[in-house]
């Protein structure tokens, strides 16, 4: 049994982080990860995701984009258009 909903809290924190993370370099440097074109994220998958936290977030982002679930991240963004 989970104690205090820690697993849910962890997932919420990961989704919040992903919704508000920006690409730190490259053609789309400064863009929110959620706004990256799927083709760009697929290119990284084929060439190799960056190491560390950014690569982990991009892998998760690809799963979200491939399944059309970007809408779950949009309400979590702290910025507005």
C-alpha positions in Angstrom: 0.0 0.0 0.0 1.2 3.5 -0.8 1.9 5.8 2.1 0.3 9.2 1.9 -0.2 9.2 -1.8 3.5 9.6 -2.5 3.4 7.9 -5.9 0.6 10.2 -7.0 2.5 13.2 -5.7 5.6 12.0 -7.6 3.6 11.7 -10.9 2.1 15.2 -10.3 5.5 16.7 -9.8 6.9 15.0 -12.9 4.0 16.2 -15.0 4.3 19.7 -13.6 8.0 19.7 -14.4 7.4 18.4 -17.9 4.7 21.0 -18.6 7.0 23.8 -17.7 10.4 22.6 -18.9 12.1 24.4 -21.8 14.4 23.2 -24.4 17.8 24.5 -23.4 19.6 24.4 -26.8 19.3 23.8 -30.5 16.8 24.9 -33.2 14.0 25.1 -30.6 16.0 26.5 -27.7 13.8 28.4 -25.3 10.6 26.5 -26.5 8.6 24.7 -23.9 9.1 20.9 -24.4 5.4 20.4 -24.9 5.6 22.8 -27.9 8.3 20.9 -29.6 7.2 19.3 -32.9 6.8 15.6 -32.6 9.1 15.2 -35.6 11.9 16.9 -33.6 11.4 14.6 -30.6 11.4 11.6 -32.9 14.6 12.8 -34.4 16.1 12.8 -30.9 14.8 9.3 -30.3 16.5 8.1 -33.4 19.8 9.9 -32.7 19.8 9.5 -29.0 18.0 11.5 -26.3 20.2 13.9 -24.3 21.7 12.4 -21.1 20.2 13.2 -17.7 16.9 14.7 -16.8 16.3 16.4 -20.1 16.5 13.1 -22.0 14.1 11.4 -19.5 11.6 14.2 -19.9 11.9 14.0 -23.7 11.3 10.3 -23.6 8.2 10.8 -21.5 7.1 13.7 -23.8 7.3 11.4 -26.8 5.0 8.9 -25.2 2.6 11.7 -24.4 2.7 13.2 -28.0 2.4 9.8 -29.7 -0.8 9.2 -27.7 -2.2 12.6 -28.2 -2.2 13.4 -24.5 -0.7 16.9 -24.7 -4.0 18.2 -23.3 -3.1 16.7 -19.9 0.0 19.0 -19.7 -1.5 22.3 -20.9 -3.5 23.0 -17.8 -0.4 22.4 -15.7 1.6 25.2 -17.4 2.3 28.2 -15.3 2.4 30.5 -18.4 -0.5 31.5 -20.5 -0.6 32.4 -24.2 
